[in-house]
Amino acid sequence: MSPDPSPLHGTQPHVTQKDVARRAGVSPSIVSYVINNGPRAVSPETRQRVLDAIEQLAYRPNRHAQLLLRSRAPVEQATREFGVIVGGTPALFTRPFYGAILSGIYQEAQRLHMRIRFLQFLGDLRDPLLFNELVHPEEISGLLLFAIDGSLDLPPDEADALRASVVERARERIDNIVCVERKWMNLPAVVFDRVEAAYLAVSRLIYLGHRRIAYAGAQDDRLFGYRNALLDHDISYSASLVLDDGSANTPADGYRHAHALAALFPRPTAVFACSDEIATGLIDGLHEQGCRVPEDVALVSVDDIPLAAHLRPRLTTVHVPAAEMGGYAVRMLHDWVMHPAQPPVSVILPIHLAVRDSCGASLDSQGGDKGAAALVPPQPSTLDNSSSTPNRL
């Protein structure tokens, strides 16, 4: 009789290639050809039947012998290893903000003597054989879901279905799963509050007297913060001031937004950019249009990547502790693995506004130190970021 197709935590019935062959209605040699990509070719229809059987039975190659050869016992080894599933595409790591989070993950793992068993992009895990090989309690004791709702090269409905499928299958096998940078369902997470970040940034512009403020970037939680800041200061929200063409938050997108901004009439006196990368593109594009920052258009953004303090003008931006976010998530996962009876609680890391030149009011005119950070009044009442202790979600 074939093993139960539903995956189990811990010890599972050993599924063999013969079990897969029986489920797929093919010979064991055909299963071997599919798994090893040869030496004989297999028709696409037969290959799909084998892959479906692999997924249904949670088949994976027998790694027991390899585990025994490791320097530590298999169970001990697994408790020191975790996997990272990335929700976007490889282009994500060309972006400074996400690179900083990954650096924090790696450095904290090194400090805790933990090993990153794999770093895999979500789309790759559509391959059931790869999924079964990697996401298994004999291989890892925990998972980090990094930017789980990142952009995929798929239609939105397919992308959502893939995320839900991969996460649900992972939860059937791995007890300890932590999200970093974005929350997913009811899993514990280490994040920053995007609503508050936008609120802080837009409030600075309002504090400086601006009332016609554009929004540049993805329409996510930051748009809620933008709207809340306007409404709390009796400024009407206008969809015509939202510059978003459905693309990512990159400098190229900011450059396009700058041309759209310059075409608005009357032109906004200020703009909130969803990321520092968008802000760099905005500065470039506005300069081409003959608009000076901040003299003609004031600018604030979110992230505080290292480049932000070295742009001309220096960028006023909400500082997000990206590397700390990655490190905190690893510590959370490590503590959960070591103390399974004490599941973690999600946290929101504190943020603050770094006031520089691009908003039109650097700290030099306020008697502060050049390049220092400042918190801007008024602040949202929903969170208290005055403490260095992360807020609970």
N, C-alpha and C positions, 0 to 999 in steps of 0.2 A: 504494500500500500504506500502511496506517495505521502511524504510528510505533509503536515498541516501547512498550508500556504501562508498563514499569517505569522509575521516575525514575532519573536519572543525576546524579552530582555534576558541577558545572561546566557546560560547554556541553551542551545537550540538543537533540535534534531538535525543530524548531519545530512545535508542534501548532497547527493552525488550527481555526476553527469548522467548516470543511468536514470535517475529520477527526473531530470530535466528532459531527457530523451523521451521517456514514457509520457510526460505531460504534453510535449510538443508533437508526439506521434512520429518521431524520427529515430534514426539509429544513434547510439552514443558517439560514433565517429563523426556524424554531422554536427553534433553539439561541440565536439572538440574543434572542428574546423571553424565554427562560428567564434568560439572563444579565442582561438589563436590566430584568427584571420588567415587560415590556410592549413595545410598546403593546397587543398582543393577548394574551388569556388563553390559557393552556395547561392541558390536563387534568392532574390530579395524577399519573396513570400515565405520561403522556408526559414530564412534568417530571422524574419520578424516573429514567426511562431516560436522559434527558440528563444529570442529575446523576451517575448511575453512570458514564456515559461520560467525563465531566469528571474524575472521580476516577481512573478506570482509565488515562486518557491523561495525567494530570497537566497538564491544560490550564490556562492562565492568560492573561489579556489581554496583548497585546503592549505592554510598557512601554518598549521600546527607545528610542522617540522621546523619551519623558519623561526617560529616563536621560541622553540626550545633552544635554538642556537644563539639566541640573544643573551647578552651578559646578565640580564635579570630574569626572574621568573615571569611568565606571560602576564599574570594578573598584576604584579607589581609594575611591569613595563607599561601596561595599559593605563594605570592610574597616573602616570607621568606624561601621558601623551594626549593631545587634543587636536581636533581638526578645525579648519576655518573654511566656511562656505561664504563666498562673496556674491552679493546679489547683482552686481553689474557686469561689465565686460572688462577685458584687460586695459582698456583706455582709462578706467577709473584710477589706476595707479600712476598715470601721468599727471594727476592733479595733486598739488601740494597738500591740500587739506586731508585727503584720504591717505596719501603717503605718510603723513605725520601720525595718523591713527595706527597704520600698520607698523610703523617704527615703534610706537608705544607697546603694541602687542608683542613684538619680537623682544624688546628689551626686558619687559616684565617677565616673559616666559624664561629668558636666560637667567634672570635673577632668581626665579623660583625653581630653577633646574627642571623646567618642563620642556617638552619637545613638541614643536608643531609638526604633527604627523603628516598633514597635507594642507594645502591651500588650493581650493578648487572653486571654479566659477560655477554658479548655479546652472547655467545652460548645459555644462558638460555632464551634469548628474542626471540628465535625461537617459543616459546610457545605463541600463539597469545593472550590467556587469560591473561597471566602474563604481556605481553607488553601493552595490553589495560588498565590493571589496574594501571600500574605504570606510563607509558608515556602518561600523560593526563594533560591538562591545569588546571583542578580543583585540581590536586595534586601538581604540580610543576610549577614554572615560568621559569625554565632554566635547561639546561643539561650541564654537563662536559663529554666530550669524552676523556677518559684517555687511552693512549697507544693504540689508536684505531686500529693500524695495528699489534698488538701483535700476537704472535704465537697461533694458534688455533689447536685443535686436528681434523683437517679436511684437505682434499686435497686442494692445493692452490686455484684452481678455485672455489671450494665450499666456502672457507673462504672469498674470495673476493666478491662473490655474497651475502653472508650473511651480510658482512659489509655494502655493498651498500644498501641492502634491509632495514636493521635496521635503518641506518642513514636517508635514504629517508623517511621512514614512520615517524620517529621522527620529521623531518623537516616539515612534513605536519601538525603537532600538536603543536610543541613548537617553538616559535619564536627565543628564545635566546639560542644558542648552541655554546659552546666554546671548542676547542680542547686543550689538554695539553700534552706536550712531543712529540707528533707527529701531523703533519698537515693532514687534510683530505679535499679534494676538495677545495672549496672556503670559508670554514668556518673560522672565526677568530681563531687564535691559539697562544699559548705561548710555544715557543720551544727554543732549542739551535741549533746552526749550526753544524751539524755533519761533513760536508765537512771541515769547518774551524778547528774543533777539531782535525781531523786526520792530517790536513795540519800542524798545530802547532806542534803536537807530532813528526811527521816524520821529519819536518824541524829541530827539536832539534837534532835528530840522525845524519842528514846530516851535521849540523853545527859542530858536534863532529868528523866528518871525515868518517862516515859510508856510504857505497855505495851499499852494498848487504844487503838489508833490507827486511825481510819477513813481511807478513800481516796475522794476526790470528783473525778470527771471521767472522761474517755474512757479506755477500757482499751487503751492502747497501750504503748510501751516504758516509760513512767513506772510502769506497774503492775509491771513486772519489777524496777525499781529499788526500789519500795516493798516488794515481797516479799523481795528480796535483803537489804535492811536489816533486816527483821524476823527472817529466818532466821539471819543472821549474828550476831544478838544473842539467839538462842534464844527468839524469840517466835513462837508459832504463827500461821500465816496463816489468816484466816477470810474466806471469800467473802461472808459476811453483812455485813462491814464495808466492802465495796466499793459505793459509791453511784454508779451510772451507769445512766441511763435511755436511753442511746443518742443523746443530744443533743450539741450543741456545747459548748465550754468558755466559756460566757458568764455574765455576772452573773445572768441569769434562771435559768440552770441551777443556779448556786450557791445561789440562793434556795430552789429546790425541794429541793436536797440538804440544806439546813439543816433543813427540816421532817422529812425522812426521818431525819436524824441524831438529832434530838431525840426521835424515837419509838423509837430503839433502847434495849434494856434488857439489861444495864446500859449507860448512855450512855457512849460513848468519851470519854476525857479529852483527846483531841487529834485533829486531822484534818489530812491532807495534801491540799491542793488542787492540781489539775494546772495551774492558771493563776491569775494574779493576778485575772483577771476573775471566775473562780469564787469566789475568796476574798472579793471585795467582796460578792458575793451571799450568801455564807455568813455574813459578819458581820451583814448586814442581817437575814437570816432567823433567825439565832440570837438576835439582839437581840429580835426579835418573840416568840420562844419563851421569853424570860426567861433566856437563857444568855449570860453575859458572856464576852468574849474579852479576855484569856487566862485570867481567873480561873476560869471553869467549863470552858471548852474552849480549849486552845491551838491555834494555827493557823500553818501554814507553807505556802508555795506556790512557784511557779516563774514567772519572766519578769523581774521587777523593772521594770515599767512606771513612768513618772514618778509616777503617782498613788500608787504603793505607799508612798512615804515620807511621804505627806500624809494617809493615812487615819487614823482613830482607832479602834482602836490602829494605830500604824504597823506595816506588814506586814513580817514576816520572810519573805524570799523568795530564791530562787536567782537571782542576776544573770546574765542571758543577754545577750551583746553583740549585740543585734538589728541596729542600724544598721551595725555593723562587719561583720556577716555578709553583708549586702547588698553593701557596698563591696568586701569581699574577693572575693566571687564575680565582680564586674565586673572587678577586676584580674586574676583568674585567667583569665577569658575573653579579656580584652585581650591578655595575654601569650601565650596559646595561639594567637590569631589572628596575632600578630606573629612568633611562633616556632613554626610548625606541627610542626617535628620534635621539639619538647619538650612532649609532652602533660602536663597537670597531674596531680597526685596529690591525692586527696580529703583534706580537713583537718577536724579537730574543734576548734572554738574553745574556749578555756578559760572556765570558769565559776567562780563562787564564791558562797558563802552570805552575804547581807546580813542580819545579825542585828539585828532591831529589837524592837518591843514585843509583837507578836501571839503569839509563842511562849512568853511568860512569863519571858523572861530577856534583857532589853535589855543593851546593852553598858555602860550606866551603872553597873550593879551589878558589872561586871567590870573597872572601871577604864579602860574604853576611851572613845573619843570618841563623842558622841551621833550616831547615824545612820551611823557608819562600818561597813565590811564586815568580816566575820570568817570564817575558814575553820573548819569544825567537824570535830573528830576523832570517830570514825575515818573515813578516806576510802577509797573503793574502790581496790583494788590494780590494777584493769585499766587505769586511765588516770592520768597524772601531769599535773595541772592547775596545778602550782606555777609552771610556766614560762609566760611570756607568749607563747612560740612555740606555734602551734597544733599539736595532736597529729595524727599521720597515721592515717588509717583503715586 
